[in-house]
Amino acid sequence: MESEELKQKLKSFSKEKIIFKGHALERSIEREISKDFVVENILNPEKLIDFVEEPSKFPNEKKFKLVFEISRNRSLIVVAGINEFINVITIVIRYRKWFRPQGV
């Protein structure tokens, strides 16, 4: 899947179609990341700078690690499964510039 294709897919969802799994809810509290902040970045993916498709446990779902650039040295990383809903599995803020190794 191409970056623009994924961005369009994310934009097509509504706020009601984003579900935070238990682990993601725990991490949002533990890491002080608001759910609204995560939802805003998912639905308006202009700051999406990288993504990696990962294997999913479910056959009708695509799983992605989404990386959003928050500032020069901070990135929001969201792992989510996408089918008719966006199932947010976990979230984290990385406090250094996102770097993708060459050849990956």
N, C-alpha and C positions, 0 to 999 in steps of 0.2 A: 504494500500500500504506500502511496506517495504522501508526502507531507500535506499538500493542499487538499487531497482527497480526505485525509483524516480530519483536517480542520473543518471542512464542510460537514462531515459526519457529526462532529462534536457540536457544531452550531445548530444542527437540526433537532437536538434534544431540548426539552424544557426542564426547568428546575425540578419539577415533580418527578421526572424520570431519572434523577440521580439518587442512588441509594448508597448510604454509608454502611458498610458491614461493621460488625462489632469491633474488630481489630482497628479499623480506621477511626471509629469513634473514640476508642481508648487512646490512640496515638494523637488525635487532634487535641484532646484534653492534656495529655502528658506533655506534648510538644508546643502547646499554646498556639495552635493553628486553627483559625476559625473555619467552620464549615462553609460559611458564606464566601470567604476568601477563596477556598478551593473551588466551589461551584462557579464563582465569577470567572476564574481562570479557565475552567473546563468549557464553559459556554461561550466565552470570548477568547478563543485560542490564539490571539495575535502574538502573545509572548511565548508560544510553543516553539522551542528551539531544537528539540530532538525527541525522538521516540524510538522505542525498541519493541518489536512484537515478540511476545513470549508464549511458550506453550500453555494452553489452558486445560483445566481438568474437565471442562464441559464442551461437548462437540458443537453446540450452537453458539459458542461465545468466542470472541477474539480478545486476547489479553494484551495490554500494552503497559509499558513504563513510559509515562509522559513527563517531559522535562520542560518546565516553564522558567524563563529568566525573569527573576523578580527585581534584581538590581545587578550591578556589575559583578558582585561577589556572592550573590545568593541565588539559589535555584529552588523551585518547588518541584518535588518529584512525587508524582501520583501514579500508583499502580492500580489499574482498573480493568475490569472485564466489560466488554461491550457486546450487547445483543439488543433486545428491545429496550433495555435500560442501560445505564452506566452504573456498574457496581464498583464503588470505590473500595479497594481492598486495603490499601495502606497509603499513608502520606508522610513526607519528611521534607524539611528544609535543609538544604546543603549549603554550608557557609564557606564555599570556595567556588571559583569559576568552574562551570561545567566543561569538561574536556572529554572528547571522544577520541580514543587512540586511532592512529592511522591504520587502515586496512580492516576496520571493524564495520 
